[in-house]
Amino acid sequence: MSIQVSNITKLYGAQKALDNVSFNAEKGQIVGFLGPNGAGKSTMMKIITCYISPDQGSVKVCGFDTFENSLDVRRKIGYLPENNPLYLEMYIKEYLDFICGIYKIKNKKNRVAEMIERTGLGLEQAKKIGALSKGYRQRVGLAQAMIHDPEVLILDEPTSGLDPNQLVDIRQLIKELGREKTVMLSTHIMQEVEAMCDKVIIINKGKIVADDKVDSLNQYRVGNAAIVVEFDKTPNTAELKKLPGVTKLEELGNNKYRISSKGNADVRSELFKYAVDKQLTVLTLNKEEASIEDVFRQLTKGK
C-alpha cells in the first residue's frame, strides 16, 4: 500500500476534526477524497503530508511512518494544497528551478522544461507568477508537486480556477499520473470524480461513511431503487403497480415508465414475466444507478 491510514483521530480543542479514520490507497490508483466543508479532508491531507500530527493513530506512506520518518515521507510525496502558496514575484522558470534546488534535482533545466510542457505552461513561461490567472497558478502548483517525481501525489482541489479547456488537459494529465503513482485528490466537483477516480472515500464530520470503487457506490444508496422500462404498447398500469416489490409507478409517455421498488429490490424478472404473460414486448429496460452526487448527498446531508 502506498498510503496506510490507521485509526487517526485529530482534536482541535474539544472538537474532533477526525474520528478514528482508517483507509488505504494503492499504487496505480486515483482516489477521490470527498466531503462537505469542515468534514476533515484538508486536516487528513495535512497529516499525510507531515504538516500536522494526529493525536492518535498512524499513517504510513510507501512504508515510512509520518511521525518517525517524516523526511522520507516528504521525499515520496508531491503536495498541492488548497490555498496554493507561491512566490508571486518569481518567474515560472525561476520558481521551478528554486523547487528543483530544494529537492537537489540534477539536470534542473531539463526537468523544469519537462514540467512546463506537461502542465501546459509554455505560453505563460515568461511571466511572473503574480501576473498569472488563477488557473495558470494552479498549473504552477501542480508542476512543483510533480517536479521531484514523487510516488504519491496529494492534490487538494487541483482543478480549482481552471476553464473547461484547461480542465480537459489537467484531467488527462492526472489520469496519466494515476497509472504509475498513487494520486489522492479532493474536489467538490462530482464530475471530476466520475471522470478520473478509481476509488472514492467520503468523509463526514470526521468519520468515513463510504470507501469503495466508483462503480460500487450504488450499494450506499439510501431509499428506493428504480428502473425505466419501455413497452411496444400500453400496459395495464394498475397491474404493473401490483407486481411484487413495486412501490411507485411513473408514466413518462410513449409507453415508457419509471418503476420504483423496495430498497434495492430488482423487479426486472417480474416485469419480463408480466410482459410475456400479457404479450407485451420490452423495447428498453434500464436500471437507474445512483450517481456519485446522489450518494454523496444521501451520506452527508443532515447528519
VOGU-3710 file (C-alpha; in Angstrom, 3 decimals, decimal comma):
1> msiqvsnitk> 0,000/0,000/0,000  1,289/3,469/-0,851  -0,856/5,125/1,835  -1,957/3,350/5,015  -4,086/5,394/7,416  -4,842/3,618/10,699  -7,236/4,860/13,396  -6,414/8,564/13,012  -8,005/10,962/15,485  -7,306/14,701/15,489
11> lygaqkaldn> -8,656/17,170/18,040  -8,858/20,950/17,844  -9,715/21,775/21,421  -12,884/19,835/22,217  -13,776/19,378/18,536  -12,915/16,124/16,766  -11,776/17,028/13,273  -11,041/13,346/12,570  -12,577/10,450/14,463  -10,831/7,068/14,211
21> vsfnaekgqi> -10,248/7,326/10,436  -8,739/4,376/8,548  -8,263/3,727/4,819  -5,700/2,577/2,242  -4,637/3,775/-1,206  -2,648/1,667/-3,654  -0,119/2,376/-6,370  -1,732/2,964/-9,754  -4,927/4,231/-8,138  -6,617/7,634/-8,217
31> vgflgpngag> -8,597/8,128/-5,024  -11,264/10,807/-4,715  -11,431/12,128/-1,138  -14,813/13,789/-0,755  -16,725/15,536/1,978  -18,652/18,720/2,776  -16,830/21,797/4,052  -15,435/21,166/7,522  -15,626/17,377/7,184  -11,892/16,867/7,821
41> kstmmkiitc> -10,492/16,479/4,283  -7,756/19,110/4,490  -6,821/18,029/8,013  -6,328/14,453/6,802  -4,229/15,607/3,867  -2,045/17,748/6,145  -1,445/14,734/8,391  -0,484/12,527/5,432  1,949/15,196/4,192  3,507/15,699/7,665
51> yispdqgsvk> 2,299/19,279/8,094  0,484/18,398/11,320  0,491/15,393/13,653  -2,511/13,325/14,729  -3,496/12,885/18,362  -3,996/9,152/17,868  -3,263/6,592/15,178  -0,615/6,311/12,487  -0,018/6,983/8,795  2,493/5,229/6,572
61> vcgfdtfens> 3,466/6,442/3,101  5,402/3,926/0,974  6,241/2,091/4,193  7,532/5,163/6,063  5,805/6,412/9,209  4,856/10,101/9,003  5,963/10,687/12,605  9,146/8,616/12,788  10,320/9,095/9,174  8,852/12,441/8,130
71> ldvrrkigyl> 11,749/13,425/5,851  11,469/10,135/3,935  7,709/10,666/3,608  8,175/14,197/2,250  10,543/12,889/-0,411  7,876/10,405/-1,529  5,028/12,935/-1,689  4,087/15,765/-4,028  1,536/18,118/-2,471  -0,737/20,745/-3,947
81> pennplylem> -2,594/22,409/-1,039  -5,983/24,081/-1,405  -4,501/27,536/-0,836  -1,692/27,239/-3,340  1,300/29,133/-1,800  3,532/30,643/-4,487  6,222/33,332/-4,673  4,353/35,855/-6,800  7,433/37,953/-7,645  9,268/34,996/-9,162
91> yikeyldfic> 9,092/33,979/-12,812  7,717/30,497/-13,543  11,076/29,049/-14,594  12,814/30,768/-11,688  10,333/29,320/-9,196  10,509/25,777/-10,568  14,317/25,978/-10,647  14,159/27,010/-6,973  11,986/23,977/-6,157  14,448/21,723/-8,007
101> giykiknkkn> 17,194/23,093/-5,769  15,219/22,183/-2,639  14,932/18,591/-3,834  18,542/18,556/-5,093  17,417/17,519/-8,567  20,106/17,047/-11,200  19,614/18,410/-14,719  17,339/21,125/-13,373  16,965/22,851/-16,719  15,615/19,720/-18,422
111> rvaemiertg> 13,274/18,901/-15,542  11,843/22,438/-15,459  11,268/22,358/-19,218  9,534/18,983/-18,928  7,177/20,214/-16,182  6,335/23,364/-18,123  5,398/21,257/-21,129  3,391/18,645/-19,181  1,330/21,242/-17,308  0,714/23,458/-20,348
121> lgleqakkig> 2,627/26,492/-19,080  4,590/27,071/-22,288  2,765/30,184/-23,464  2,989/31,785/-19,994  6,521/30,780/-19,008  8,000/34,258/-19,476  5,603/35,787/-16,923  5,908/36,356/-13,229  3,616/34,123/-11,175  1,787/37,196/-9,856
131> alskgyrqrv> 0,693/38,046/-13,405  -0,941/34,654/-13,994  -4,637/33,818/-13,789  -5,827/31,505/-11,010  -5,964/28,596/-13,436  -2,355/29,030/-14,502  -1,254/29,432/-10,891  -2,854/26,039/-10,257  -0,750/24,640/-13,086  2,395/26,062/-11,479
141> glaqamihdp> 1,368/24,452/-8,188  0,847/21,134/-9,927  4,237/21,425/-11,635  6,008/21,974/-8,304  4,165/18,984/-6,800  5,343/16,736/-9,644  8,835/18,084/-10,227  10,713/15,616/-7,990  8,823/12,652/-9,498  7,132/11,545/-6,246
151> evlildepts> 5,463/8,163/-5,814  2,418/9,750/-4,161  0,533/12,904/-5,170  -1,815/14,648/-2,726  -3,929/17,209/-4,592  -6,354/19,441/-2,699  -8,831/20,940/-5,205  -6,404/20,574/-8,162  -8,838/21,854/-10,808  -9,909/24,987/-8,936
161> gldpnqlvdi> -9,982/28,011/-11,246  -9,468/26,094/-14,490  -11,615/26,868/-17,521  -13,315/23,973/-19,425  -10,444/23,630/-21,916  -7,846/23,600/-19,155  -9,914/21,038/-17,243  -9,645/18,520/-20,069  -5,849/18,863/-20,204  -5,303/18,610/-16,441
171> rqlikelgre> -7,754/15,726/-16,120  -5,804/13,804/-18,743  -2,518/14,586/-17,003  -3,826/13,371/-13,634  -5,160/10,174/-15,242  -1,759/9,547/-16,826  -0,039/10,098/-13,484  -2,501/7,723/-11,828  -1,270/4,818/-13,950  2,149/4,864/-12,293
181> ktvmlsthim> 1,635/6,706/-8,998  -0,844/6,916/-6,149  -2,984/10,036/-6,562  -5,274/11,253/-3,798  -7,378/14,276/-4,653  -10,166/16,234/-3,034  -12,773/18,119/-5,008  -16,311/19,440/-4,769  -16,928/18,712/-8,463  -18,526/15,274/-8,702
191> qeveamcdkv> -17,992/15,083/-12,469  -14,263/15,230/-11,802  -14,500/12,159/-9,596  -16,505/10,226/-12,184  -14,054/11,259/-14,917  -10,812/10,498/-13,092  -11,122/8,354/-9,978  -10,899/4,598/-9,443  -11,953/4,738/-5,810  -13,961/7,139/-3,640
201> iiinkgkiva> -13,667/7,852/0,069  -16,410/10,031/1,576  -15,848/11,654/4,953  -18,487/13,427/7,009  -17,988/15,105/10,389  -14,604/13,450/10,763  -15,778/9,889/10,033  -15,504/7,736/6,911  -19,019/6,999/5,634  -18,070/5,324/2,325
211> ddkvdslnqy> -14,902/3,703/0,961  -15,295/1,810/-2,305  -14,651/1,656/-6,035  -16,541/4,208/-8,106  -18,660/1,552/-9,830  -19,658/0,013/-6,467  -21,062/3,155/-4,846  -24,654/2,254/-5,683  -24,715/-0,036/-2,621  -24,591/3,072/-0,404
221> rvgnaaivve> -27,751/4,447/-1,958  -30,490/5,076/0,587  -34,114/4,641/-0,436  -35,830/3,071/-3,407  -34,160/1,626/-6,484  -35,721/2,371/-9,859  -35,794/1,065/-13,415  -37,096/2,625/-16,619  -38,970/0,293/-18,962  -40,479/0,893/-22,411
231> fdktpntael> -43,121/-1,405/-23,940  -44,300/-1,695/-27,527  -47,873/-0,920/-26,437  -49,690/0,410/-23,395  -49,821/-1,997/-20,420  -52,407/-2,120/-17,658  -50,816/0,264/-15,163  -52,976/-0,997/-12,293  -51,495/-4,470/-12,830  -47,945/-3,084/-13,030
241> kklpgvtkle> -48,392/-1,374/-9,664  -49,343/-4,715/-8,090  -46,193/-6,553/-9,182  -44,147/-7,887/-6,198  -41,768/-5,265/-4,810  -43,154/-2,315/-6,793  -43,703/0,807/-4,667  -44,274/3,505/-7,268  -45,097/3,814/-10,958  -44,481/6,976/-13,015
251> elgnnkyris> -45,718/7,369/-16,579  -43,069/9,019/-18,771  -45,038/8,983/-22,026  -44,802/6,835/-25,179  -45,371/3,619/-23,185  -42,341/4,334/-21,003  -42,486/4,009/-17,186  -40,232/4,552/-14,180  -40,830/1,799/-11,632  -39,516/2,141/-8,074
261> skgnadvrse> -39,033/-0,850/-5,798  -38,405/-1,507/-2,124  -34,814/-0,850/-1,065  -32,533/-2,247/-3,742  -35,002/-4,943/-4,844  -34,693/-5,873/-8,524  -38,107/-6,270/-10,181  -36,825/-6,877/-13,717  -37,611/-10,597/-13,707  -41,185/-9,882/-12,588
271> lfkyavdkql> -41,538/-7,343/-15,393  -40,372/-9,822/-18,008  -42,799/-12,454/-16,711  -45,605/-9,902/-16,841  -44,662/-8,850/-20,395  -44,658/-12,469/-21,610  -47,977/-13,167/-19,922  -49,601/-10,057/-21,448  -47,910/-10,467/-24,852  -46,013/-7,195/-24,498
281> tvltlnkeea> -42,571/-6,572/-25,975  -39,987/-4,868/-23,766  -38,220/-2,384/-26,047  -35,814/-0,945/-23,474  -35,115/-1,603/-19,804  -32,512/0,277/-17,774  -31,670/0,167/-14,109  -31,100/3,663/-12,702  -27,840/3,747/-10,778  -27,206/6,333/-8,086
291> siedvfrqlt> -24,729/8,979/-9,211  -21,780/9,932/-7,018  -23,619/13,164/-6,258  -26,718/11,214/-5,141  -24,665/9,006/-2,828  -22,689/11,979/-1,507  -25,848/13,940/-0,652  -27,512/10,955/0,987  -24,478/10,130/3,141  -23,691/13,695/4,237
301> kgk> -26,955/15,644/4,232  -28,482/16,276/7,629  -26,021/14,111/9,529
//
